[in-house]
């Protein structure tokens, strides 16, 4: 059997144009889509999951590996006891420093730059520090990470994998010359006292109030921006013979839904607030729509009618009010340029774990710190947790008899952190600003839910130049506004998607769609309900019936790494009454950091540089394999006097303020750890 060209084009679009397959391999891929009732994009996501969770390697897309992939899908289907999904019809943050003016990303006067292509090369830091930016022809042509085939992780450390904006020459940066903490001004755009709430104290009424407030606030903002709309807001659950507008939350049809199940266009309902619809739910008919992207938890404004009183017929998914980009005054930019001595800034971003899950060994992390001090010499280092991972075998078993803790007797996990991690962090040059952001898998933080309070700097004996920020958090590095959320939204958000060529706002790239959803919803983690914890244990003997106690026993008594890596401790653990702390704020950040277990990438979406730094050490069965990635971001200084260079751009009708244009004056390099 030979597949048609349209299917081949879909495969090339999803897996990357550089993919070269034989007819037999195309046939196998086509048979997998038919057997498991998925489209090409869903098949690519399962392939990514197979590479990350099952084999911990980036396999070539060949027939032998596709046969193993088929076995993985069959095993997953059997373990979950799920039937294949129906095939789709088609393919309150307190701001300390608020922007005075926002840039409308939808304005016809502003053209958002397209995402530049990421290109690969091999180079070391020594050569880079002694030379200017390499010529473009030194790079091999490659598509963006999100549309290309999986990249082979380099076994050699500190080798460049991909680069965003390679044409930007930043050979003379402040990091390579005289450094001083006075050259970097950190501004926290959050109130740390608001994160001191007690976890696991949720009350049903408080959670309901927060969920209703999200709907009512969105409806109010929309009505303020469209006061002259001819179509009025109404209750979608009430029978209507004419079009109305309604605002609600997308929810699954089943109360027992979890994030492992695959939804389709027939399994979506709209939940109203208690004010607009007494909290009722109504089924959605999406047939009239040419394209859409919807997911559980999404707040939407829909236009349509309910002729039967049972199903709301959706005619249009209305575009929500958009956030603008940040701006600064000319005086502020000139001041930042002066304290930077007209030189660029360099930031390093990494995300844990920093030790192999099978042992507590931070030697690779220690070498990384030495590299920072001697070669890269950044001005700011942003380190996302986990640092002392709950899923680490030694932490899980409470056995610290090996390594540096062999002759010591730590009384608690904070002391383990102070003995293993703190000495390494203290080695970082004091002239470098360090920011630590926790993870839900961190064992040395008081909060086990999201939003999450920061580390206790005194308990962990951290020096003053190391700052501890909550998760999520927003902060400014000089003029650069950074938003960071250390919860894997790319893994948890699964949308019901129908491709269309008419609506350019709906990207065919899943990662770009998720980023746009975050911007539209104005929340770092818009999924509701969040992900749930999952535990994989070895299959019990056939002669003995499986039970929960046995599974937990097998998991805790020396379970191998391939099982530990599939543990999700607490899932997303959303603290619903405090989700206002997970809102983006009044404007889009210049840089958004969204660590994920999926493929590393750096993209520009609506003028925002979005970065997934990947994991510093990826999970692996082997005790010796410690592959991973980290990111080096270099930003040219702001120069309002050089408007012709598009370094910064004055706001139209108000030349006192300037857009930062970080997407045009920054370079992002992704390195192997």
C-alpha positions in Angstrom: 0.0 0.0 0.0 1.2 3.5 -0.8 -0.1 6.6 0.9 -1.2 9.7 -0.9 0.8 12.8 -1.1 -1.5 14.8 1.2 -0.6 12.4 4.1 3.1 12.7 3.2 2.8 16.5 3.4 1.2 16.2 6.8 4.0 14.1 8.1 6.6 16.4 6.7 4.8 19.4 8.2 4.7 17.9 11.7 7.9 15.9 11.8 9.9 18.4 9.9 10.7 19.0 6.2 14.2 17.4 6.7 12.5 14.1 7.4 13.3 11.5 4.7 11.2 8.4 4.8 10.7 5.4 2.5 7.3 4.3 1.2 7.3 1.5 3.8 7.8 3.9 6.6 5.0 6.2 5.3 2.7 3.2 5.2 3.6 2.3 8.8 2.9 5.8 10.0 -0.4 5.8 8.1 -1.4 2.5 9.6 -0.7 3.8 13.1 -3.0 6.8 12.5 -5.7 4.4 11.4 -5.3 1.8 14.2 -5.2 4.3 17.0 -7.6 6.9 15.4 -5.2 9.9 15.7 -4.1 12.5 13.2 -0.5 13.3 12.3 0.0 15.9 15.0 -1.3 13.6 17.8 1.0 10.9 16.4 4.0 13.3 16.7 3.1 14.1 20.3 3.0 10.4 21.1 6.3 9.9 19.3 7.8 12.7 21.5 6.4 11.0 24.6 7.9 7.7 23.5 11.3 9.3 23.1 11.2 11.2 26.4 9.5 8.8 28.7 10.2 5.3 27.3 13.7 5.2 25.7 15.2 8.5 26.9 16.8 9.1 23.5 16.1 10.8 20.2 15.4 7.9 17.9 15.6 8.1 14.1 12.3 7.8 12.4 12.9 4.4 10.7 10.9 1.2 10.4 12.6 -0.6 13.3 11.9 2.2 15.7 8.3 2.6 14.4 7.7 -1.1 15.3 8.9 -0.4 18.8 6.7 2.8 18.8 3.7 0.6 17.8 4.3 -1.7 20.8 4.5 1.4 23.1 1.2 2.7 21.8 -0.5 -0.7 22.2 0.9 -1.1 25.8 -0.2 2.4 26.7 -3.7 1.8 25.4 -3.9 -1.5 27.4 -2.6 0.0 30.6 -4.9 3.0 30.5 -7.9 0.7 29.6 -9.1 3.4 27.2 -10.7 3.1 23.9 -9.1 5.0 21.0 -10.3 8.5 20.8 -12.6 9.6 18.1 -10.8 11.0 15.1 -11.1 14.7 14.7 -13.2 16.1 11.9 -10.1 17.8 10.6 -7.0 18.2 11.1 -4.1 38.9 40.6 -0.6 39.8 40.3 0.6 42.8 42.4 2.8 44.8 40.1 5.4 47.0 41.6 6.5 48.4 38.3 3.5 48.7 35.9 4.0 49.7 32.3 2.6 53.1 31.6 1.8 52.3 28.0 1.1 49.0 26.2 1.7 48.1 22.7 -1.3 46.7 20.9 -0.1 43.5 19.2 -3.2 43.5 17.0 -2.7 47.0 15.8 -2.3 47.4 12.0 0.5 49.9 12.7 2.6 47.2 14.4 3.8 44.2 12.5 4.8 41.4 14.9 8.0 39.8 13.6 7.8 36.3 12.4 9.5 33.6 14.4 13.0 33.4 13.0 14.5 30.1 12.1 16.7 28.3 14.6 19.9 27.1 13.1 22.5 24.7 14.3 26.2 24.8 14.6 29.1 23.4 16.6 31.3 25.9 18.4 32.8 26.3 21.9 32.8 29.3 24.2 36.5 30.0 23.9 36.2 30.6 20.2 33.0 32.6 20.6 34.5 34.9 23.2 37.5 35.7 21.0 35.6 36.4 17.8 32.6 38.3 16.6 29.3 36.7 15.7 29.8 34.0 13.0 28.6 34.5 9.5 25.2 33.1 8.6 26.7 30.6 6.2 28.5 28.8 9.0 25.2 27.5 10.1 23.4 24.5 8.7 19.9 25.2 7.5 17.3 23.8 9.9 13.6 24.4 10.7 12.4 25.5 14.1 12.6 23.0 16.9 8.9 22.7 17.0 8.4 21.7 13.4 11.6 19.6 12.9 12.5 16.1 13.6 14.0 15.4 17.1 17.5 16.7 17.5 20.2 14.3 18.6 21.5 15.4 22.0 25.2 15.9 22.0 27.1 13.7 24.5 29.8 16.4 24.6 29.0 19.2 27.1 28.7 22.9 26.3 28.2 22.4 22.5 25.8 24.7 20.7 22.6 22.9 19.6 20.5 25.8 18.3 20.5 29.5 18.0 17.8 32.1 17.8 18.8 35.4 16.0 22.3 34.2 15.1 22.9 37.4 13.1 23.1 39.5 16.2 26.7 40.4 17.1 27.1 40.5 20.9 30.9 39.8 21.1 31.4 42.8 23.5 29.1 42.2 26.4 29.3 43.4 30.0 29.9 39.8 31.1 33.2 39.7 29.2 34.5 42.9 30.6 34.3 44.5 34.1 31.3 43.1 36.0 29.5 44.6 39.0 26.2 44.0 40.7 25.5 47.7 40.2 25.3 47.1 36.5 22.2 44.9 36.9 19.2 46.2 38.6 16.6 43.5 39.7 13.1 44.6 40.3 10.5 42.2 41.7 7.0 42.7 40.2 5.3 40.6 42.9 4.3 40.9 46.5 6.1 38.1 48.4 3.7 38.3 51.4 0.8 37.1 49.2 2.5 33.7 48.8 2.6 33.0 52.6 -0.8 31.3 52.5 -1.3 27.8 54.0 -1.5 25.1 51.5 -4.0 22.2 51.5 -6.6 24.5 53.1 -8.9 25.0 50.2 -12.5 25.7 50.8 -15.1 24.8 48.2 -16.8 28.3 48.3 -13.5 30.1 47.9 -12.5 27.9 44.9 -15.9 28.5 43.4 -15.6 32.2 43.8 -12.2 32.3 42.1 -13.4 30.2 39.2 -16.5 32.4 38.8 -14.4 35.6 39.0 -12.3 34.4 36.1 -15.4 34.2 33.9 -17.1 37.4 35.1 -13.9 39.4 34.8 -13.3 38.3 31.2 -16.9 39.2 30.3 -16.6 42.6 31.9 -13.3 43.4 30.1 -14.8 42.3 26.8 -17.9 44.5 27.3 -15.7 47.5 28.2 -13.7 47.1 25.0 -16.9 46.5 22.8 -19.5 48.8 24.3 -21.4 49.3 21.0 -21.7 45.6 20.2 -25.1 44.8 18.6 -25.1 41.3 20.0 -26.0 41.2 23.7 -24.7 38.8 26.4 -27.1 36.1 27.5 -27.4 32.7 29.1 -26.3 29.9 26.7 -28.2 27.3 28.7 -31.6 29.0 27.9 -33.4 28.3 24.6 -32.8 31.1 22.1 -33.7 31.6 18.5 -31.3 34.4 17.8 -27.5 34.9 18.3 -26.2 35.9 21.7 -22.8 36.3 23.3 -21.9 34.2 26.2 -18.8 33.9 28.4 -17.8 30.7 30.2 -15.2 28.0 30.8 -14.6 25.0 28.5 -15.0 21.8 30.5 -15.0 18.1 29.6 -18.3 16.2 29.4 -17.2 13.6 32.0 -16.7 14.5 35.8 -14.0 11.8 35.9 -11.9 13.3 33.2 -8.2 13.3 33.7 -5.3 14.8 31.7 -4.4 11.4 30.3 -7.6 11.1 28.3 -7.9 12.4 24.8 -10.9 14.7 24.1 -12.6 15.4 20.9 -15.0 18.0 19.5 -18.1 16.1 20.8 -16.9 16.0 24.4 -16.8 19.7 25.2 -19.2 21.6 27.4 -19.4 25.3 28.4 -19.6 26.1 32.1 -21.2 29.4 33.1 -20.7 31.4 36.3 -23.3 31.6 39.0 -24.1 35.2 37.9 -24.5 34.6 34.2 -26.0 31.1 34.1 -26.4 29.7 37.7 -23.3 27.6 37.1 -25.0 25.4 34.6 -23.2 23.5 31.8 -24.4 23.1 28.2 -23.0 21.0 25.4 -21.3 22.7 22.5 -21.9 22.1 18.8 -18.8 23.3 16.9 -19.9 22.1 13.5 -20.3 25.7 12.0 -16.7 26.6 12.9 -14.1 26.3 10.2 -11.3 26.1 12.8 -10.8 26.3 16.5 -8.5 25.4 19.4 -10.2 24.7 22.7 -9.0 23.0 26.0 -10.4 22.3 29.5 -10.2 25.4 31.6 -10.2 27.9 28.8 -12.3 31.1 29.3 -14.0 31.9 26.0 -16.5 34.4 24.6 -18.8 32.6 22.1 -21.3 33.8 19.7 -24.2 31.5 18.8 -27.6 30.3 19.8 -29.4 27.4 21.6 -32.5 26.6 19.5 -33.4 23.4 21.4 -32.3 24.4 24.9 -29.9 21.4 25.0 -27.0 22.3 22.8 -25.4 25.6 22.1 -24.6 26.0 18.4 -21.3 28.0 18.2 -21.1 30.3 15.2 -17.9 32.2 16.3 -15.2 32.0 19.0 -14.7 35.7 19.6 -11.2 37.1 19.9 -10.4 38.0 23.5 -9.0 41.4 24.6 -5.2 41.3 24.2 -2.4 42.4 26.4 0.2 44.9 25.1 4.0 44.9 25.3 5.9 46.7 28.0 7.5 50.2 27.5 9.9 52.4 29.3 10.6 56.1 29.2 13.6 57.5 27.4 15.2 58.5 30.7 15.0 55.0 32.0 16.5 53.5 28.9 19.4 56.0 29.0 20.0 55.2 32.6 20.1 51.5 32.0 22.5 52.0 29.1 24.8 54.0 31.3 24.9 51.5 34.2 25.6 48.8 31.6 28.4 51.0 30.2 26.8 50.7 26.8 27.5 46.9 26.8 25.1 44.0 26.5 23.8 41.8 29.2 24.1 38.0 29.4 21.7 35.7 31.2 21.9 31.9 31.7 18.8 29.9 32.2 18.6 26.3 33.4 16.0 24.0 34.8 16.4 21.0 37.1 16.9 18.3 38.0 20.6 18.9 38.5 21.4 15.3 39.5 20.6 11.9 37.9 17.4 10.5 39.4 19.2 7.3 40.4 21.7 9.0 42.7 22.5 12.3 44.4 25.6 13.4 42.5 26.0 17.1 41.7 29.4 16.9 40.1 28.0 17.9 36.6 26.2 20.9 38.2 29.5 21.9 39.9 31.3 21.8 36.6 28.6 23.9 35.1 29.2 26.6 37.8 32.9 26.5 37.0 32.0 27.1 33.3 29.8 30.0 34.3 32.6 31.6 36.4 35.5 31.1 34.0 34.1 31.1 30.4 30.5 32.3 30.1 30.6 34.9 32.9 26.9 35.9 32.8 25.4 38.9 34.6 22.3 36.9 35.7 21.7 33.2 36.3 18.1 32.0 36.5 17.9 28.5 38.0 14.6 26.6 38.1 14.0 23.7 40.4 13.9 20.9 41.3 17.2 21.0 43.1 16.6 18.2 45.7 14.1 16.2 43.6 11.4 14.3 45.4 11.5 11.6 42.7 15.2 11.0 43.2 15.9 7.5 44.4 18.0 8.6 47.4 15.5 11.2 48.5 12.6 8.8 48.1 14.2 6.1 50.2 15.8 8.5 52.7 19.2 6.8 52.1 22.1 9.3 52.1 24.8 6.8 53.1 26.7 7.3 49.8 28.8 10.2 48.5 29.5 13.3 50.5 26.9 12.5 53.1 28.4 9.1 54.0 29.9 10.3 57.3 27.3 12.9 58.1 23.9 12.5 59.6 21.5 15.2 58.2 18.4 15.7 60.3 16.2 16.9 57.5 16.1 17.6 53.8 17.0 21.2 54.3 20.3 20.1 55.8 20.8 17.8 52.8 20.3 20.8 50.5 22.7 22.9 52.6 25.4 20.2 52.5 25.1 19.2 48.8 23.6 22.2 46.8 24.4 25.3 48.8 28.3 24.9 48.6 28.0 24.7 44.8 25.8 27.8 44.6 28.2 29.7 46.9 30.9 29.1 44.3 29.1 31.3 41.8 30.9 34.6 41.3 29.4 37.2 43.8 29.2 39.7 41.0 26.6 37.5 39.3 23.0 37.9 40.3 21.4 34.5 40.9 17.7 33.8 41.0 16.3 30.5 42.3 12.7 29.5 41.4 11.3 26.3 43.0 9.4 23.4 41.5 6.6 21.3 42.8 9.1 18.5 42.9 11.4 20.3 45.2 11.6 18.7 48.7 13.0 21.8 50.5 10.2 24.3 50.0 7.2 24.7 52.3 4.6 24.9 49.5 3.7 21.8 47.6 1.0 23.5 45.4 0.9 26.0 42.6 1.2 29.0 43.0 4.3 28.2 45.1 6.1 30.2 47.8 9.9 30.8 47.4 12.7 28.9 49.1 13.7 29.9 52.7 17.1 31.5 52.0 18.1 31.5 55.7 17.3 27.8 56.2 19.3 26.8 53.2 22.2 29.1 54.2 22.3 30.9 50.8 24.4 34.1 50.4 22.9 37.5 49.7 23.6 37.7 46.0 21.3 34.6 45.5 17.7 35.8 45.3 14.7 33.4 45.9 11.6 34.1 43.9 8.2 32.3 44.0 6.7 30.2 41.3 5.4 31.8 39.1 7.0 35.2 39.3 7.5 38.4 37.3 10.7 40.5 37.6 12.7 43.0 35.7 16.4 42.7 34.8 17.1 46.4 34.1 14.5 47.2 31.4 13.8 43.6 30.5 10.6 42.3 32.0 10.8 38.5 32.6 7.9 36.2 33.4 8.7 32.7 34.7 6.5 29.7 35.5 8.0 26.4 36.5 5.1 24.1 35.8 5.0 22.1 32.6 2.0 23.6 30.7 3.2 22.2 27.4 2.9 18.7 28.7 -0.5 19.2 30.5 -2.4 21.4 28.0 -4.1 19.2 25.4 -6.4 21.1 23.1 -9.1 20.0 20.7 -7.9 21.5 17.5 -9.3 21.9 14.0 -7.0 23.4 11.4 -8.1 26.2 9.1 -6.5 28.4 6.5 -8.9 31.2 7.1 -8.1 32.0 10.7 -4.5 33.1 11.0 -4.8 33.5 14.8 -4.9 29.6 15.1 -1.4 28.3 14.5 -0.8 24.8 13.1 2.1 24.4 15.5 0.9 23.0 18.9 3.5 24.9 21.0 2.7 28.2 19.4 -1.0 27.6 20.1 -0.3 26.9 23.7 1.8 30.1 24.0 -1.0 32.1 22.4 -3.5 30.5 24.8 -1.4 31.6 27.7 -1.3 35.2 26.4 -5.1 35.2 25.7 -6.0 33.7 29.1 -3.5 36.0 30.8 -2.5 33.1 33.1 0.7 31.1 33.1 -1.2 27.8 33.7 -4.7 28.1 32.2 -5.5 24.4 32.4 -8.5 23.4 34.6 -8.5 20.7 36.0 -4.7 20.5 36.2 -2.7 17.4 35.7 -3.0 14.5 38.1 -0.3 12.4 39.8 0.5 9.1 38.0 2.5 6.2 39.3 3.9 3.4 37.3 5.1 0.3 39.0 6.3 -3.1 37.8 3.6 -5.5 36.8 2.7 -7.9 39.6 3.1 -11.7 39.3 0.3 -13.3 37.3 -0.5 -15.6 40.3 -1.1 -12.7 42.6 -3.8 -10.1 42.1 -2.5 -6.5 41.8 -3.2 -4.2 44.6 -2.3 -0.6 45.6 -0.2 -1.6 48.6 1.9 -4.0 46.6 2.5 -1.4 43.8 3.6 1.2 46.3 5.9 -1.3 48.0 7.5 -2.2 44.7 7.9 1.4 43.9 9.6 2.5 47.1 11.9 -0.5 47.7 14.6 0.2 45.2 12.5 0.8 42.1 14.6 1.2 38.9 15.0 4.6 37.2 12.6 3.7 34.4 9.8 3.7 36.9 10.9 6.6 39.0 11.0 8.9 35.9 7.2 8.4 35.3 6.2 9.6 38.8 4.3 12.8 38.9 4.4 14.0 42.4 1.1 15.6 43.1 0.5 16.6 39.5 -0.1 20.3 39.1 -1.6 20.6 42.6 -3.5 23.8 41.8 -4.3 26.0 44.8 -7.5 27.3 43.2 -8.4 30.2 45.6 -4.9 31.7 44.9 -4.7 31.3 41.1 -4.8 35.1 40.9 -1.1 35.0 41.7 -0.6 33.0 38.5 -1.9 35.8 36.3 0.5 37.5 33.9 -0.4 41.1 34.9 -1.0 44.2 32.9 1.2 43.6 30.0 3.1 40.8 28.2 6.6 40.2 29.4 9.6 40.7 27.2 10.9 37.2 28.0 8.8 34.3 29.1 10.5 31.2 30.7 8.4 28.1 30.5 10.5 25.0 31.5 9.1 21.7 30.1 10.1 18.1 29.8 9.4 18.3 26.1 11.8 19.6 23.4 13.9 22.7 24.1 13.1 25.7 22.0 13.3 29.5 21.7 10.6 31.2 19.8 9.2 34.7 19.2 5.4 35.0 19.6 3.7 38.4 19.6 7.0 40.1 20.2 7.8 37.9 23.3 10.9 35.7 23.5 9.5 32.4 24.8 12.1 29.9 26.0 11.9 26.3 27.2 15.4 25.6 28.6 14.7 21.9 28.9 16.1 19.8 31.7 19.7 20.2 32.9 19.8 16.4 33.3 17.1 14.4 31.5 15.8 11.2 33.2 17.6 8.1 32.1 17.9 4.5 33.2 21.7 4.6 33.2 23.6 5.9 36.2 26.2 7.4 33.9 24.1 9.2 31.2 23.5 12.8 32.1 22.4 14.5 28.9 20.5 17.8 29.1 20.4 21.4 28.0 20.7 25.0 29.2 20.3 28.4 27.6 22.5 31.5 27.2 20.6 34.7 26.3 22.5 37.8 25.3 20.8 41.2 25.0 22.2 44.3 23.3 22.0 47.5 25.4 19.0 49.9 24.8 19.9 52.9 22.6 17.0 55.3 22.2 19.3 57.7 20.2 19.7 55.0 17.5 16.1 54.7 16.3 17.1 53.8 12.8 18.6 50.5 14.1 15.3 49.3 15.5 17.1 48.9 18.8 14.1 50.4 20.6 11.1 51.9 19.0 9.1 55.0 20.1 5.4 54.6 20.9 3.2 56.0 18.2 1.6 59.3 19.3 3.7 59.3 22.4 7.4 59.5 21.7 8.3 59.8 25.4 7.9 56.1 25.7 9.8 53.3 23.9 9.1 49.6 23.2 11.9 47.4 24.4 12.1 45.3 21.2 13.9 42.5 23.1 13.0 40.1 20.3 15.1 42.2 17.9 18.2 42.8 20.0 18.7 39.5 21.7 20.3 36.2 20.8 19.4 32.9 22.4 21.8 30.0 22.3 20.8 26.5 23.5 23.7 24.4 24.7 24.1 20.8 25.8 24.8 20.6 29.5 
